[in-house]
Structure formats: C-alpha cells, structure tokens
Amino acid sequence: PRPPQQEKSAAQIGEEYRAALFAQCAQGKHSPKTTYGPCGIVTAIICFPIGLICL
C-alpha cells in the first residue's frame, strides 16, 4: 500500500506548472506567437511615441 499523498499548496502547483512550461520551451515545444489586444493597440496610439514601446 502506498502512503497517502499530501495536498499541494497553490504555490507548489504553480511552481510545478512553471517548471513544466519551461521544460517544454527548452525542448522546442512552444508556440512563439504574440498577439496584441485592442487595449494594447489603443494604449499605443494614445501614448505615441511611448506607445511604440507598448507594442
């Protein structure tokens, strides 16, 4: 019989997720796609020329 597993805290679950995500990225299994939402586009227009940095 296996011993009962302890429940993981939210921080432990998050850390495991982050580590798994970084491992996939290191193996080249990631999607290098960036999208800009409407808020980012409006912010870029309003804050021009600082808006170029926001993009």
C-alpha positions in Angstrom: 0.0 0.0 0.0 1.1 3.5 -0.9 1.2 6.2 1.8 -1.5 8.9 1.4 -0.3 11.8 -0.6 -0.4 15.3 1.0 -2.3 18.0 -0.7 -0.2 20.5 -2.5 -0.4 24.2 -1.9 -1.3 26.7 -4.7 2.3 27.8 -4.7 3.6 24.3 -5.2 1.1 23.6 -8.0 2.1 26.9 -9.7 5.8 26.1 -9.4 5.3 22.6 -11.0 3.3 24.2 -13.8 6.0 26.8 -14.4 8.8 24.2 -14.4 6.8 22.0 -16.9 6.2 25.0 -19.2 9.9 26.0 -19.1 10.9 22.4 -19.9 8.6 22.3 -22.9 10.0 25.6 -24.1 13.6 24.3 -23.7 12.7 21.2 -25.8 11.3 23.5 -28.6 7.7 22.5 -27.9 6.4 26.0 -27.6 4.4 28.3 -29.8 6.3 31.6 -30.4 3.2 33.6 -31.2 2.4 37.1 -29.8 -1.0 38.8 -30.1 -1.9 42.3 -29.2 -5.3 43.0 -27.9 -7.5 46.1 -28.5 -6.4 47.7 -25.2 -2.7 47.4 -26.2 -3.4 49.0 -29.6 -5.4 51.9 -28.1 -2.7 52.5 -25.5 0.0 52.5 -28.2 -2.0 55.1 -30.2 -2.7 57.3 -27.2 0.8 57.2 -25.8 2.7 57.7 -29.1 5.7 57.8 -29.3 5.9 56.0 -26.0 3.2 53.7 -27.5 5.8 52.1 -29.7 7.4 50.6 -26.6 3.9 49.3 -25.5 3.7 47.3 -28.7 
